[in-house]
Amino acid sequence: MKVDKFNTSQDELKQELLKALKNPKYRAVKLKSSKEEAFIDLLKQFKFTDKNFIQEGFPFSWIDDSEQFEKQLKAGQLEIGQTSGTTGDRTQLFREKNWWVCEYEKTSRAHNILRKIYLKPVKKCVLTTARCSGTDCHVGKVPMEARKKGDSLFLNSSKDPSSWQEEDFRRIIDEVNLIKPDFIAADPFYLMHLVI
């Protein structure tokens, strides 16, 4: 379910729920009437989406218009990604190209400090699970330039921060000092290993 606006009205939420009913994963969910109580009942019918539920039949069990999906994929409007894997197995997913731009804009509208940062182009360092997908891989001794994506530098090149050696700590600190990011987006687990 995608809600574009930061502040979503009840009517917009209802419309998104009705759209979600077209998704193959939710075909068994039924709206009994258009009354307010029916929408509350509808929400109760949606299954909790844990990783197993998401991975089951991925991606086509989530796609209600496979022709549109294929067009977007061929046109380069979608990107393949993975979750970090911090809380379990990584989950592969498709997202709109540059999806994070919209997410950062939403976040910055709700936070005074971030709002000021995003008034200008930003440089950011990212410290989380090292990426390795079909399009790029940051695992191993990967040069800094290969770990850059747009204005972001991915700092980690190891799947396990407890295996970091002195040279890894020095490299990460040196790269942060060289880039001078506006901020560092960090997974707390990885940040803890860096600062302790």
Secondary structure, 3 states (H helix, E strand, C coil): CCCCCCCCCHHHHHHHHHHHCCCHHHCCCCCCCCCHHHHHHHHHHCCCCCHHHHHCCCCHHHCCCHHHHHHHHHCCCEEEEECCCCCCCCCEEEEECCHHHHHHHHHHHHCHHHHHHCCCCCCEEEECCCCECCCCECCCCCCHHHHEECCEEECCCCCCHHHCCHHHHHHHHHHHHHHCCCEEEECHHHHHHHHC
